[in-house]
Amino acid sequence: MSAIEKAVSLIGGQTRLARLLGTQQTAVWNWVNRHCQAPAKYIPRISELTNGEISVNDLLADHQKSKKEDAA
């Protein structure tokens, strides 16, 4: 499970996270299901919304996983 998936669960779902970030639920769905990572500009706020349970480093690790998969 990716860090963004865990964060969505902790925050209370895609719709709630989208509202808190000022974006659309479909954008959050894409982060979870297509990209398996949150855009970098949202990472600090997402970590804050989870009260630090999902750290910035956890969310950035999703980016590293994605890069390794792209290279393979």
C-alpha positions in Angstrom: 0.0 0.0 0.0 1.4 3.4 -1.0 1.7 6.2 1.5 -0.9 8.2 -0.4 -3.4 5.3 0.1 -2.6 5.2 3.8 -3.0 9.0 4.1 -6.4 8.9 2.3 -7.6 6.2 4.7 -6.4 8.2 7.7 -7.9 11.4 6.5 -11.3 9.9 5.8 -11.5 9.2 2.1 -10.7 10.8 -1.2 -13.5 13.3 -1.2 -12.5 14.6 2.2 -8.9 14.9 1.3 -9.8 16.7 -1.9 -11.9 19.2 -0.1 -9.2 19.9 2.5 -6.6 20.4 -0.3 -8.9 22.5 -2.5 -8.9 20.0 -5.4 -11.3 17.5 -6.9 -11.9 13.9 -5.8 -11.0 12.7 -9.3 -7.6 14.2 -8.9 -7.1 12.3 -5.6 -8.4 9.1 -7.3 -5.7 9.5 -10.0 -3.0 10.0 -7.3 -4.1 6.7 -5.6 -5.0 4.6 -8.6 -2.9 5.8 -11.5 0.2 7.5 -10.2 0.5 5.9 -6.8 1.9 9.2 -5.4 0.7 12.6 -4.5 2.0 15.7 -6.3 5.0 17.2 -4.5 3.2 20.5 -3.8 0.6 18.7 -1.7 2.9 16.5 0.3 3.6 18.8 3.3 -0.1 19.5 3.7 -1.1 15.8 3.4 1.4 14.9 6.1 0.1 17.7 8.3 -3.5 16.5 7.8 -2.5 13.0 9.1 -0.9 14.6 12.2 2.4 13.3 11.0 1.4 9.6 10.9 2.3 9.7 7.2 5.5 11.7 7.0 6.8 13.9 4.2 9.5 11.2 3.7 6.9 8.5 3.4 5.1 10.4 0.7 8.3 11.2 -1.1 9.2 7.5 -1.0 6.2 6.9 -3.3 8.0 9.1 -5.9 11.2 7.1 -5.5 9.3 3.8 -6.0 7.7 5.2 -9.1 11.1 6.3 -10.6 12.5 2.8 -10.0 9.6 1.1 -11.7 9.9 3.5 -14.7 13.6 2.6 -15.0 13.0 -1.2 -14.9 
